[in-house]
Amino acid sequence: MKKIGIFYSFRSIKTHQQVKKMIKQLGEENCEEVDVDVATGDDFKKFDHYILAVPTWFDGELPNYWDEYLPAIEDLSFKNKKFAIFGGGDQKNYPENFVDGVGIMAEFIESHGGTVVGFTSTDGYTYEYSRAQRGNQFVGLALDIENQSAYTSDRIKNWIAQINKEFGRK
């Protein structure tokens, strides 16, 4: 069975902490971490299942490293590949674009033929708008470490169990 490619910026301390929790649950032998800051298109081609860490920056933007990486993969086929996306946001200070980065990435993946899995409920969050919201779900895992850190571990645990099933791994 192929490993899950976990793509994120190794410089992002909060994201790195959440990835470590995910790897512990998935098993190190099942994962390969890839630093988006230096990744190539060839790095991306190695996987069929992905976890993408996409925090939201500023007023609902992708981080620079994702903006710079997407052109390297935009001509690749995402057909038959599954993507689970998570990201951090701040629903109190940025309620008008909470976890927009997750939604932007889901749109990119789907527009290139990939399948996004790991949708989660919007229950328990308070915000005005999110590009990551579809109906009463987010298109991935929304984490608000600034305001709801007490929920983070359980949210990760439940999400990893869910995406394992959706990846056909357990």
Long-range contacts (C-beta under 8 A, 24 or more apart in sequence): 1-30, 1-169, 2-46, 2-47, 2-48, 2-49, 3-29, 3-30, 3-31, 3-32, 3-47, 4-30, 4-31, 4-32, 4-47, 4-49, 4-50, 4-51, 4-167, 5-31, 5-32, 5-34, 5-43, 5-44, 5-46, 5-47, 5-49, 5-50, 5-51, 6-31, 6-32, 6-33, 6-34, 6-50, 6-51, 6-53, 7-34, 7-36, 7-39, 7-44, 7-50, 7-51, 7-52, 7-53, 8-33, 8-34, 8-35, 8-36, 8-52, 8-53, 9-35, 9-36, 9-37, 9-53, 9-63, 9-65, 10-35, 10-37, 11-37, 12-53, 12-55, 12-63, 14-55, 14-88, 14-145, 15-53, 15-55, 15-88, 18-53, 18-86, 18-88, 18-143, 18-145, 18-152, 18-156, 19-51, 19-53, 21-153, 21-156, 22-51, 22-156, 22-160, 25-156, 25-157, 25-160, 25-161, 26-160, 26-164, 30-169, 36-65, 36-66, 36-69, 37-65, 39-69, 39-72, 40-72, 41-72, 41-73, 41-76, 44-72, 44-73, 44-76, 45-76, 47-81, 48-80, 48-81, 48-82, 49-81, 49-82, 49-83, 49-84, 49-167, 49-169, 50-81, 50-82, 50-83, 50-84, 51-83, 51-84, 51-85, 51-86, 51-163, 52-83, 52-84, 52-85, 52-86, 52-105, 52-109, 53-86, 53-87, 54-85, 54-86, 54-87, 54-101, 54-102, 54-104, 54-105, 54-140, 55-87, 55-88, 55-89, 55-101, 56-87, 56-88, 56-89, 56-94, 56-97, 56-98, 56-99, 56-100, 56-101, 56-102, 57-101, 59-94, 59-96, 59-97, 60-94, 60-96, 60-97, 60-100, 60-101, 60-104, 60-131, 61-100, 61-101, 61-104, 62-101, 62-104, 62-105, 63-101, 66-101, 66-105, 70-108, 74-108, 74-112, 76-112, 77-112, 77-113, 78-109, 78-112, 78-113, 78-114, 79-113, 79-114, 81-114, 81-115, 82-114, 82-115, 82-116, 82-117, 82-166, 82-167, 83-109, 83-114, 83-115, 83-116, 83-117, 84-116, 84-117, 84-118, 84-140, 84-141, 84-159, 84-163, 84-166, 84-167, 85-109, 85-116, 85-118, 85-139, 85-140, 85-141, 86-118, 86-140, 86-141, 86-142, 86-143, 86-159, 87-132, 87-140, 87-141, 87-142, 87-143, 88-143, 88-144, 88-145, 89-127, 89-130, 89-142, 89-143, 89-144, 90-144, 90-146, 90-147, 91-125, 91-126, 91-127, 91-144, 91-147, 91-148, 92-126, 92-146, 92-147, 93-146, 95-126, 95-127, 95-128, 95-129, 96-127, 96-128, 96-129, 97-129, 97-130, 97-131, 98-125, 98-127, 98-128, 98-129, 98-130, 98-132, 98-142, 98-144, 99-130, 99-132, 99-138, 99-140, 99-142, 100-130, 100-131, 100-132, 101-132, 102-131, 102-132, 102-138, 102-139, 102-140, 102-141, 102-142, 103-130, 103-131, 103-132, 103-133, 103-138, 103-139, 104-131, 105-140, 106-132, 106-139, 106-140, 107-131, 116-140, 117-163, 117-166, 117-167, 118-159, 118-162, 118-163, 118-166, 120-155, 120-159, 120-162, 124-148, 124-151
